[in-house]
Amino acid sequence: MSLHDDAVLVLKKYDSQEGQDSHGGQQELRGLYLDHLAAHPDGMWKACEAGHVTASALVIDPERGKVLLTLHRKLNMWLQMGGHCEPVDHTLAGAALREATEESGIPDLTLLPGGPVQLDRHPIPAPCTWHLDVQYAALAPAGALERISDESLDLRWFGFEEAAKVADGSVLRLIERTRAALGARS
């Protein structure tokens, strides 16, 4: 199965998850992502100028009540780990986990079961138009030590409430939805 095919399946399953449309127009975004992939066989790759699917993961330590955010080198914003899909990626979940591991320096991250936590579409500079981000949550193992990558200016753990002082609305919604997903597991 191709990464494109996996993305379509992930997005179709996303429709059946409870509570996904409680706010944020998630079902509308889901439809937009599926339409994009239907119209663009190259829609998973950075070269697709009409926009492309990206994968990200919020690294979380629920025991300490903290999230790990990266100060993105190009955007100078505190964000979750993530980025472009690469030819080595066979699944969206695998791409999100790879990106989270590379950018956090933390081995043995595990994705929160149940698939993506949120979809977020945001504009990007030309020549491309949009990132169609599929956002997961990654659980950090006990005692995890982060290591900054070349893509970051800084890497730091923030308490859930403290993150509101540095992160934008998209990241805060991702934190909120991740905390809700964690609560549903308990």
N, C-alpha and C positions, 0 to 999 in steps of 0.2 A: 504494500500500500504506500502511496506517495504521501509526502507531507501535506500537499494540497488536499488529498482525499481525507487524511486524518483531521485536518482543520474543519472540513465540511462536517464530518461526523461529530466532532467535539461541539461545534456550534449548533447542530441539530439537537444534540442531547442537552445542551444548555437551556433550550426551550422548555424542557420537561422538569427542570429543577424548581422546587418550591421557592416562592418569595423573590425570584429574580427580577420581577418588574415592580417591586414595591416603591422604587424611586429610580430616577436616572434614565428612564427610557431604554432599559436593557433589551426589551424585545424588539424595539425599533432598531437599535444598533445591531442586534443579532441578524435581523432581516437585511440590513444594509451590508453587513459583512458577507452574508451568503450570496447576495446579489453581486457584490464585488468579485467574489471568487468565481461565480458562474460566468461573469463577463471577462475575467482576466485569468487565464491559465497560469500566468506568471505572477499572480497577486500575492504570493508568499515571499517574493524576493525584493530586495532593495532596489533593483533595476526597474521595477514597475512604477513608472512615473505617475500613474493615476492614484497611487497609494499602495501600501502593502501591509500585510499582517505582520505584527511583531508579537513577541512573547515576553512576559515579565513575571516576576514573583516578589511579593512582599515577604522579606525574611523576618520571622517573628519568634520571640522567645516568650511564650505565654506564661511560663513559670515566673519570670521576672517582670512581666507586663511591659515588654519593650519591643520595638521594631528597629531594624537596622536600615538606615537610609544612606544613600550615596549622594554626595554633592557632585552632580554631573559636570564633567569638565567643560563640555561645549555649551550647555544651557545654563550653568551656574544656578541650578535649582536642586533642592533636596527631593529625591525620587526613590522609588523602589528599584531593585535591580532589574535589568531587562535590555532587550535590544532586538536586532534583526535575526531572523531565522537564517541558518546556514545549511549548506548541502549535507553536512554530517547529521543534521537533525532529521529524525524519522517521525517524530510526533511533536505537537505543540507543547505538551507537558514536558517532554525531553528538552525542547529548546528553552523553555522557561527555567527548568532546573539547571541546565548548562550555564545560562546567563547568570543566574543567582549565585552559582558556585564560583564562576570566574570572577564576578564583580565583588563578591563578599570575601573570597578567599577561605570560605568555610566548607570543609568536606562533609559528607554525610548528611546534607540537607535532605529532608523528605517533604514532598508536596502534600498539602492537606488533601485528604481524599474527597472525591466528589466533583472534581473538575474545576474549571475556572471559577473565580470568585466574582469577577467583574469584567465588563468590556468597557474600553475607553478609547474614543476616537479623538485625535488631536492633530491640528495642522502642523506641518513641518516645512522648512525652507525648500525652495525650488532646487532641483528640477522636479522633485516629487511633491505630492500634495498632502497626503494623509498617512498617519500611522493608525492602523486599526489594531489596537493593542488588546491582546487576550491576557488577562491578569490572573495569576494564581497566588497562592500563599504557600510559603516554604517554612517548615518548622526547623529551627536550629537545634542541634543536639545540646545536651547539658554541657556547660562549660565551654561552649563554642568561642573561639577567638577569631575575630575578623582580620583580614589583611587587605589593605587598599590595593586597587588595581590601577593600571595606567589610565583607565577611563574616568577616574574619579579625582576630584580635588581633595575630598575628605570622605570619611566613612565613619558613621557614628550611631550608637544605640540611643534611641529616644523613648521615654515613657509615652504611653498612648496619648495623654493629654499634652505633654510637652511637644509632641510632633505637630500639633495644631499651630504652634508658633513659627514653624519653619517650612512646612509643606503646603502645597496648594490643595484646592478642593478635591481634585481627582485622587490624590494620595490619601487624603482624609476619608473620602468615601470608601476607598479600598481598605483602609484600616478598620473602619466601622463594619464593613461587610465581612471582613476576616474575623473580627471579634464575634460577630453574630454567628458565623459558621462554626467557630470554635465552641461557642455556647450551645449550639444545636447538637454537637457531638457528645457533650457531657451527659 
